[in-house]
Amino acid sequence: MSSIRETTERIERETLSKKATLSEKSLGREVNEPQCSLRTVFQRDRDRIIHCKAFRRLKHKTQVFLAPESDHYRTRLTHTLEVSQIARTIARSLRLNEDLTEAIALGHDLGHTPFGHAGERALAKISKNGFTHFEQSVRVCRFLEREGRGLNLTHEVLDGILHHTRGEQPHTLEGQIVRIADKIAYINHDIDDAVRAGIIAAEDIPDDIIKALGDTKSARINSMVTAVIESSGDVIKMDDKTTEHFDKLHDFLFSAVYTNPKAKGEESKVDGILTTLYAHFAAHPEKLRGEYAAVLEREGIERAVLDYVSGMTDHYAITVFSDICIPKCWEV
């Protein structure tokens, strides 16, 4: 009798597009494992990502607005879930592998730093070899999770995570979907958060963009997702006109939000916090435990401290910084 996994693989063969990445055709894992009787390889990857520590930490990592007072601003975790939802819609509509798409989407930001891209820039300046969150996401999956054993994900998922933001395109269409879904998600939820914060008003969005894409977040997402579904073939893309308006919207956000002193005023403090944390643990490597101690032994102090500091949540980084730098009161 066929296992449930084999039945799922047969359904993929019979129903998915010829351009889809079939689970049974995966390039496999770095370390071979027995197949699961219930789940395909990409379903197992998705589950491993959801259950890992780095995924849980995303709920306390900045998306755009540093240390917001309201509970309604996006965090790195809610961003990840929105990317997953958008990506799955596109994958299902194009009859591509939804499980692979979901796994890449859920794992794409596992290596993101505390304090969002401000933290990423700070660590890139500290490290002589630079630092990018997408490369760190792969390190988390390969070397840091499960007490240093790694998640042992498939090559297709690791490829999609590594190439989700810039540079070389992912080698699967499912990875390309996540790359464009990431952009669709952040450009729309950043507008939503910026309006909530009073940084911009909805009416500030240029009229030609509103006419082309819609006057609400859901309308704009629908326009962009529809454009991707209708324009994609051998590559995943929007049509030229939608791309033009998307780029205009991004330029508007860059000037109105991403470089706005009101929105980004606190980011000037991030360099000092992360530089202090890095210097402290570089001077006290004995404080590194578990998987980070193993990295210290295997790859040296810089790599171990970068892994440790980049994995911190915003709150934990601030707490450790305070413990290091702020004198404690005498207890009588």
C-alpha positions as CSV (number, residue, x, y, z in Angstrom):
1,M,0.0,0.0,0.0
2,S,1.1,3.5,-0.7
3,S,2.0,5.8,2.2
4,I,0.2,9.1,2.7
5,R,3.4,10.8,1.5
6,E,3.5,8.8,-1.7
7,T,-0.2,9.6,-2.3
8,T,0.6,13.3,-1.9
9,E,3.5,13.0,-4.3
10,R,1.3,11.3,-6.8
11,I,-1.3,14.1,-6.5
12,E,1.5,16.6,-7.1
13,R,2.5,14.7,-10.3
14,E,-1.0,14.7,-11.6
15,T,-2.2,18.2,-10.7
16,L,0.7,20.6,-10.5
17,S,2.1,22.6,-13.4
18,K,5.0,21.0,-15.4
19,K,7.0,24.0,-14.2
20,A,6.4,23.1,-10.5
21,T,9.1,21.7,-8.2
22,L,7.9,18.2,-7.3
23,S,8.6,17.0,-3.8
24,E,9.8,13.6,-5.0
25,K,12.3,15.3,-7.4
26,S,14.0,17.3,-4.6
27,L,17.8,17.5,-4.7
28,G,17.6,16.3,-1.1
29,R,19.3,17.3,2.1
30,E,22.9,17.8,3.1
31,V,22.5,14.7,5.4
32,N,20.3,11.9,4.1
33,E,17.4,10.9,6.2
34,P,14.7,8.3,6.0
35,Q,11.5,9.6,4.3
36,C,8.5,10.4,6.5
37,S,5.4,8.2,5.8
38,L,3.1,11.2,6.2
39,R,4.8,14.3,4.9
40,T,6.7,15.3,1.8
41,V,10.2,16.7,2.2
42,F,8.9,20.3,1.8
43,Q,6.2,19.8,4.3
44,R,8.8,18.5,6.8
45,D,10.9,21.6,6.1
46,R,7.9,23.9,6.8
47,D,7.2,22.1,10.1
48,R,10.9,22.3,11.2
49,I,11.0,26.0,10.6
50,I,7.7,26.7,12.4
51,H,8.9,24.7,15.5
52,C,12.4,26.2,15.6
53,K,13.6,28.8,18.2
54,A,14.6,31.4,15.6
55,F,11.0,31.5,14.2
56,R,9.6,32.2,17.7
57,R,12.1,35.0,18.2
58,L,10.8,36.8,15.2
59,K,7.8,38.0,17.2
60,H,10.1,40.3,19.2
61,K,12.1,41.7,16.3
62,T,11.6,45.0,14.6
63,Q,10.1,45.1,11.1
64,V,10.2,48.9,10.4
65,F,9.3,50.8,13.5
66,L,11.7,50.5,16.4
67,A,10.1,49.8,19.8
68,P,6.6,50.9,18.9
69,E,4.1,51.5,21.8
70,S,1.1,49.9,20.0
71,D,0.6,46.2,19.7
72,H,-0.7,46.7,16.1
73,Y,2.5,47.4,14.3
74,R,4.1,44.6,12.3
75,T,7.0,42.6,13.8
76,R,9.3,40.4,11.8
77,L,7.0,37.5,12.6
78,T,3.8,39.1,11.3
79,H,5.7,40.2,8.2
80,T,6.7,36.6,7.7
81,L,3.1,35.4,7.9
82,E,1.9,38.0,5.5
83,V,4.6,37.0,3.0
84,S,3.6,33.4,3.4
85,Q,-0.1,34.1,2.7
86,I,0.7,36.2,-0.4
87,A,3.2,33.6,-1.7
88,R,0.8,30.7,-1.2
89,T,-2.0,32.5,-3.1
90,I,0.3,33.0,-6.0
91,A,1.7,29.5,-5.9
92,R,-1.7,27.9,-5.8
93,S,-3.0,30.1,-8.6
94,L,-0.1,29.1,-10.8
95,R,-0.3,25.4,-9.8
96,L,3.2,25.5,-8.4
97,N,4.3,23.7,-5.2
98,E,2.6,25.5,-2.3
99,D,4.4,23.5,0.4
100,L,7.8,24.5,-1.0
101,T,6.7,28.1,-1.3
102,E,5.4,28.2,2.2
103,A,8.6,26.7,3.7
104,I,10.8,29.3,2.0
105,A,8.4,32.1,3.0
106,L,8.4,31.0,6.7
107,G,12.2,30.7,6.8
108,H,13.3,33.7,4.7
109,D,13.9,36.0,7.7
110,L,15.1,33.6,10.4
111,G,18.5,35.2,10.5
112,H,17.3,38.8,10.8
113,T,18.9,40.9,13.4
114,P,17.4,42.8,16.3
115,F,16.2,46.3,15.3
116,G,15.5,45.4,11.7
117,H,17.7,46.7,8.9
118,A,19.3,49.2,11.2
119,G,20.7,46.2,13.1
120,E,21.8,44.5,9.9
121,R,23.7,47.6,8.8
122,A,25.3,47.9,12.3
123,L,26.6,44.3,12.2
124,A,27.7,44.7,8.6
125,K,30.0,47.5,9.7
126,I,31.3,45.5,12.7
127,S,32.2,42.4,10.8
128,K,35.2,42.5,8.5
129,N,33.4,40.0,6.2
130,G,30.2,42.0,6.2
131,F,26.8,40.7,7.3
132,T,23.5,40.0,5.5
133,H,20.3,38.7,7.0
134,F,19.7,36.3,4.1
135,E,23.0,34.6,4.5
136,Q,22.5,34.5,8.2
137,S,19.1,32.9,7.7
138,V,20.8,30.0,5.9
139,R,23.4,29.8,8.8
140,V,20.6,29.5,11.3
141,C,19.1,26.7,9.3
142,R,22.3,24.8,8.7
143,F,24.4,25.4,11.8
144,L,22.6,27.0,14.7
145,E,19.2,25.5,15.3
146,R,18.8,22.2,17.2
147,E,21.8,22.9,19.5
148,G,24.1,23.3,16.5
149,R,22.9,20.3,14.5
150,G,20.9,22.5,12.1
151,L,17.5,21.8,10.6
152,N,18.9,19.9,7.6
153,L,16.5,21.5,5.2
154,T,16.3,20.6,1.5
155,H,18.5,22.4,-1.0
156,E,15.4,24.0,-2.7
157,V,14.3,25.7,0.6
158,L,17.8,26.9,1.4
159,D,18.2,28.2,-2.1
160,G,15.0,30.2,-1.8
161,I,15.9,31.6,1.6
162,L,19.4,32.6,0.4
163,H,18.2,34.4,-2.8
164,H,14.9,35.9,-1.5
165,T,16.0,39.6,-1.5
166,R,18.7,40.5,-4.1
167,G,21.4,39.2,-6.3
168,E,21.0,35.9,-8.1
169,Q,17.4,34.7,-8.6
170,P,16.2,31.6,-6.8
171,H,16.6,28.4,-8.9
172,T,12.9,27.4,-8.4
173,L,9.8,29.3,-9.4
174,E,8.6,28.8,-5.9
175,G,11.6,30.7,-4.6
176,Q,11.0,33.5,-7.1
177,I,7.4,33.7,-5.8
178,V,8.7,34.3,-2.2
179,R,11.1,37.0,-3.5
180,I,8.3,39.0,-5.1
181,A,5.8,38.2,-2.3
182,D,8.2,39.7,0.2
183,K,8.2,43.0,-1.7
184,I,4.5,43.0,-2.1
185,A,4.0,42.4,1.6
186,Y,6.4,44.9,3.0
187,I,5.6,47.8,0.7
188,N,1.9,47.5,1.6
189,H,2.1,46.8,5.4
190,D,4.8,49.5,5.8
191,I,2.2,52.0,4.3
192,D,-0.4,50.7,6.8
193,D,2.0,51.1,9.8
194,A,3.2,54.5,8.6
195,V,-0.4,55.8,8.4
196,R,-1.1,54.3,11.9
197,A,2.0,56.1,13.2
198,G,1.0,59.4,11.7
199,I,4.1,59.5,9.6
200,I,2.0,59.8,6.4
201,A,-1.6,60.1,5.6
202,A,-3.3,57.8,3.1
203,E,-4.0,60.8,1.0
204,D,-0.3,61.5,0.6
205,I,0.2,58.5,-1.8
206,P,0.4,60.0,-5.3
207,D,-2.8,59.9,-7.2
208,D,-1.5,58.0,-10.2
209,I,-0.4,55.2,-7.9
210,I,-3.8,55.0,-6.3
211,K,-5.6,55.0,-9.6
212,A,-3.4,52.2,-10.9
213,L,-3.1,50.0,-7.9
214,G,-6.0,50.9,-5.6
215,D,-6.8,53.2,-2.6
216,T,-6.6,50.5,0.2
217,K,-4.0,48.0,1.3
218,S,-6.1,45.1,0.3
219,A,-6.8,46.6,-3.2
220,R,-3.1,47.2,-3.8
221,I,-2.1,43.7,-2.7
222,N,-4.8,42.3,-4.9
223,S,-3.6,44.4,-7.9
224,M,0.0,43.3,-7.5
225,V,-0.8,39.6,-6.8
226,T,-3.1,39.5,-9.9
227,A,-0.4,41.1,-12.0
228,V,2.1,38.4,-10.9
229,I,-0.3,35.6,-11.6
230,E,-1.3,37.0,-15.1
231,S,2.3,37.9,-16.1
232,S,4.4,34.9,-14.9
233,G,5.6,32.1,-17.1
234,D,9.1,30.8,-17.1
235,V,9.9,33.5,-14.6
236,I,7.8,35.1,-11.8
237,K,7.2,38.8,-12.5
238,M,4.6,41.6,-12.7
239,D,3.8,43.3,-16.0
240,D,5.8,46.4,-16.8
241,K,3.1,48.9,-16.0
242,T,2.4,47.4,-12.5
243,T,6.2,47.2,-11.9
244,E,6.5,50.9,-12.8
245,H,3.8,51.9,-10.3
246,F,5.3,49.5,-7.7
247,D,8.7,51.3,-8.1
248,K,7.1,54.7,-7.8
249,L,5.4,53.6,-4.6
250,H,8.7,52.3,-3.2
251,D,10.4,55.6,-4.0
252,F,7.5,57.4,-2.2
253,L,8.0,55.3,0.9
254,F,11.7,55.7,0.8
255,S,11.5,59.5,1.0
256,A,8.4,59.7,3.2
257,V,9.0,56.8,5.6
258,Y,12.3,54.9,5.3
259,T,14.4,58.1,5.7
260,N,11.9,60.1,7.8
261,P,13.6,61.3,11.1
262,K,10.3,60.9,12.9
263,A,10.1,57.2,11.9
264,K,13.8,56.5,12.1
265,G,15.0,58.8,14.9
266,E,15.7,56.0,17.4
267,E,17.8,54.0,14.9
268,S,20.8,56.2,15.6
269,K,21.1,54.4,18.9
270,V,21.3,50.9,17.3
271,D,24.9,51.2,16.3
272,G,26.0,51.9,19.8
273,I,24.0,49.1,21.3
274,L,25.1,46.4,19.0
275,T,28.7,47.6,18.9
276,T,28.8,47.5,22.7
277,L,27.3,44.0,22.7
278,Y,29.7,42.7,20.2
279,A,32.7,44.2,22.0
280,H,31.6,42.8,25.3
281,F,31.1,39.2,24.2
282,A,34.3,39.3,22.0
283,A,36.1,40.2,25.2
284,H,34.3,37.6,27.2
285,P,33.9,34.5,25.0
286,E,33.4,32.3,28.1
287,K,29.9,33.8,28.3
288,L,28.9,32.1,25.0
289,R,27.0,28.9,25.6
290,G,25.6,26.0,23.6
291,E,25.7,26.2,19.9
292,Y,27.5,29.5,20.1
293,A,30.3,27.9,22.1
294,A,30.6,25.3,19.4
295,V,30.8,27.9,16.7
296,L,33.5,29.7,18.8
297,E,35.6,26.5,18.8
298,R,34.9,25.7,15.1
299,E,35.0,29.1,13.4
300,G,36.4,31.6,15.8
301,I,35.3,34.5,18.0
302,E,34.0,36.9,15.4
303,R,31.6,34.4,13.8
304,A,30.4,33.1,17.2
305,V,29.6,36.6,18.5
306,L,27.9,37.7,15.3
307,D,25.7,34.6,15.4
308,Y,24.8,35.3,19.1
309,V,24.1,39.0,18.8
310,S,22.2,38.7,15.5
311,G,19.9,36.2,17.1
312,M,18.9,38.4,19.9
313,T,15.4,40.0,20.0
314,D,15.1,43.7,20.4
315,H,14.1,43.4,24.1
316,Y,16.9,41.0,25.0
317,A,19.5,43.1,23.3
318,I,18.4,46.2,25.2
319,T,18.3,44.2,28.5
320,V,21.8,42.8,28.0
321,F,23.1,46.2,27.0
322,S,21.5,47.7,30.2
323,D,23.1,45.0,32.3
324,I,26.5,45.8,30.8
325,C,26.4,49.6,30.8
326,I,24.0,50.9,33.5
327,P,25.1,50.7,37.1
328,K,22.9,48.8,39.5
329,C,21.7,50.3,42.7
330,W,23.3,49.2,46.0
331,E,21.0,46.9,47.9
332,V,20.8,47.8,51.6
